Amino acid sequence: MTKYIFSYEYTEYQKKFGEMLTVEQAAFVAGIKPEIVKNLISHALIETVKMEPEPIIHVRHIPKLKKVIRLHYDLGVGWNSMGVVLDLLEKIENLENRLENKK
């Protein structure tokens, strides 16, 4: 189910903004301030395509950006712990996919 939501969101963002987003556009899509996006980039929680002269974010990273925001504001996960939490969630998702494929 998540894959379909991601696909839909990706297509909608792509139609509206194109493949590449500025920090301001990514912040708008995620409903946060641009300073928070810059903070996430500096903590290497969100990947950028290029950094100069301004950070550019590929539209495929928006679902991860939204996930980071939900984890922080809804569950209270700290910025410093976020990398570990994201890694663990990715491992869980990979294990679930492997189990699903074995069925």
C-alpha positions as a Markdown table, in Angstrom:
| # | Residue | x | y | z |
|---|---|---|---|---|
| 1 | Met | 0.0 | 0.0 | 0.0 |
| 2 | Thr | 2.8 | 2.4 | 0.9 |
| 3 | Lys | 4.4 | 1.9 | -2.6 |
| 4 | Tyr | 1.2 | 3.1 | -4.3 |
| 5 | Ile | 0.9 | 6.2 | -2.1 |
| 6 | Phe | 4.6 | 7.0 | -2.8 |
| 7 | Ser | 4.0 | 6.6 | -6.5 |
| 8 | Tyr | 0.9 | 8.9 | -6.4 |
| 9 | Glu | 2.7 | 11.5 | -4.4 |
| 10 | Tyr | 5.8 | 11.4 | -6.5 |
| 11 | Thr | 3.7 | 11.9 | -9.7 |
| 12 | Glu | 1.8 | 14.8 | -8.1 |
| 13 | Tyr | 5.0 | 16.6 | -6.9 |
| 14 | Gln | 6.7 | 15.9 | -10.2 |
| 15 | Lys | 3.8 | 17.5 | -12.1 |
| 16 | Lys | 3.8 | 20.6 | -9.9 |
| 17 | Phe | 7.5 | 21.2 | -9.4 |
| 18 | Gly | 9.4 | 19.0 | -11.8 |
| 19 | Glu | 12.2 | 16.6 | -10.9 |
| 20 | Met | 14.3 | 19.0 | -8.8 |
| 21 | Leu | 13.2 | 21.1 | -5.9 |
| 22 | Thr | 14.7 | 24.1 | -4.1 |
| 23 | Val | 14.8 | 24.1 | -0.4 |
| 24 | Glu | 11.8 | 26.5 | -0.4 |
| 25 | Gln | 9.8 | 24.2 | -2.6 |
| 26 | Ala | 10.6 | 21.1 | -0.6 |
| 27 | Ala | 9.6 | 23.0 | 2.6 |
| 28 | Phe | 6.3 | 24.1 | 1.0 |
| 29 | Val | 5.5 | 20.5 | 0.0 |
| 30 | Ala | 6.4 | 19.2 | 3.5 |
| 31 | Gly | 4.6 | 22.0 | 5.3 |
| 32 | Ile | 7.6 | 23.2 | 7.2 |
| 33 | Lys | 10.0 | 26.2 | 7.2 |
| 34 | Pro | 13.0 | 26.2 | 4.9 |
| 35 | Glu | 15.3 | 26.4 | 7.8 |
| 36 | Ile | 14.2 | 22.9 | 9.0 |
| 37 | Val | 15.0 | 21.5 | 5.5 |
| 38 | Lys | 18.4 | 23.1 | 5.7 |
| 39 | Asn | 18.9 | 21.6 | 9.1 |
| 40 | Leu | 18.0 | 18.1 | 7.8 |
| 41 | Ile | 20.4 | 18.5 | 4.9 |
| 42 | Ser | 23.2 | 19.5 | 7.3 |
| 43 | His | 22.5 | 16.4 | 9.5 |
| 44 | Ala | 22.6 | 14.3 | 6.2 |
| 45 | Leu | 19.0 | 13.2 | 6.8 |
| 46 | Ile | 17.9 | 14.4 | 3.4 |
| 47 | Glu | 20.0 | 13.9 | 0.3 |
| 48 | Thr | 20.7 | 16.6 | -2.2 |
| 49 | Val | 21.5 | 16.5 | -5.9 |
| 50 | Lys | 23.8 | 19.4 | -5.6 |
| 51 | Met | 24.8 | 21.9 | -3.0 |
| 52 | Glu | 26.1 | 24.9 | -4.9 |
| 53 | Pro | 25.0 | 27.6 | -5.3 |
| 54 | Glu | 21.9 | 26.4 | -3.4 |
| 55 | Pro | 20.8 | 22.9 | -2.2 |
| 56 | Ile | 18.6 | 21.0 | -4.7 |
| 57 | Ile | 16.5 | 18.1 | -3.7 |
| 58 | His | 15.2 | 15.4 | -6.0 |
| 59 | Val | 11.4 | 15.0 | -5.8 |
| 60 | Arg | 11.8 | 11.3 | -4.9 |
| 61 | His | 13.2 | 12.4 | -1.5 |
| 62 | Ile | 10.0 | 14.2 | -0.5 |
| 63 | Pro | 8.3 | 11.1 | 1.1 |
| 64 | Lys | 11.4 | 10.6 | 3.3 |
| 65 | Leu | 11.3 | 14.3 | 4.2 |
| 66 | Lys | 7.7 | 13.9 | 5.3 |
| 67 | Lys | 8.6 | 10.8 | 7.2 |
| 68 | Val | 11.3 | 12.6 | 9.1 |
| 69 | Ile | 9.0 | 15.4 | 10.0 |
| 70 | Arg | 6.3 | 13.0 | 11.2 |
| 71 | Leu | 8.8 | 11.0 | 13.3 |
| 72 | His | 10.1 | 14.2 | 14.9 |
| 73 | Tyr | 6.9 | 16.1 | 15.6 |
| 74 | Asp | 4.5 | 13.2 | 16.1 |
| 75 | Leu | 6.7 | 10.7 | 17.9 |
| 76 | Gly | 9.3 | 13.0 | 19.4 |
| 77 | Val | 12.3 | 11.5 | 17.7 |
| 78 | Gly | 15.3 | 13.8 | 18.1 |
| 79 | Trp | 17.3 | 15.1 | 15.2 |
| 80 | Asn | 20.4 | 13.4 | 16.5 |
| 81 | Ser | 18.7 | 10.1 | 16.7 |
| 82 | Met | 16.8 | 10.3 | 13.5 |
| 83 | Gly | 19.5 | 8.6 | 11.3 |
| 84 | Val | 19.4 | 5.5 | 13.5 |
| 85 | Val | 15.6 | 5.4 | 13.5 |
| 86 | Leu | 15.5 | 5.7 | 9.7 |
| 87 | Asp | 18.1 | 2.9 | 9.3 |
| 88 | Leu | 16.1 | 0.6 | 11.6 |
| 89 | Leu | 12.8 | 1.4 | 9.8 |
| 90 | Glu | 14.5 | 0.7 | 6.4 |
| 91 | Lys | 15.7 | -2.7 | 7.7 |
| 92 | Ile | 12.3 | -3.6 | 9.0 |
| 93 | Glu | 10.8 | -2.7 | 5.6 |
| 94 | Asn | 13.4 | -4.8 | 3.8 |
| 95 | Leu | 12.7 | -7.8 | 6.1 |
| 96 | Glu | 8.9 | -7.4 | 5.6 |
| 97 | Asn | 9.4 | -7.4 | 1.9 |
| 98 | Arg | 11.6 | -10.5 | 2.0 |
| 99 | Leu | 9.0 | -12.3 | 4.1 |
| 100 | Glu | 6.2 | -11.2 | 1.7 |
| 101 | Asn | 8.2 | -12.5 | -1.3 |
| 102 | Lys | 8.7 | -15.9 | 0.4 |
| 103 | Lys | 4.9 | -16.4 | 0.7 |
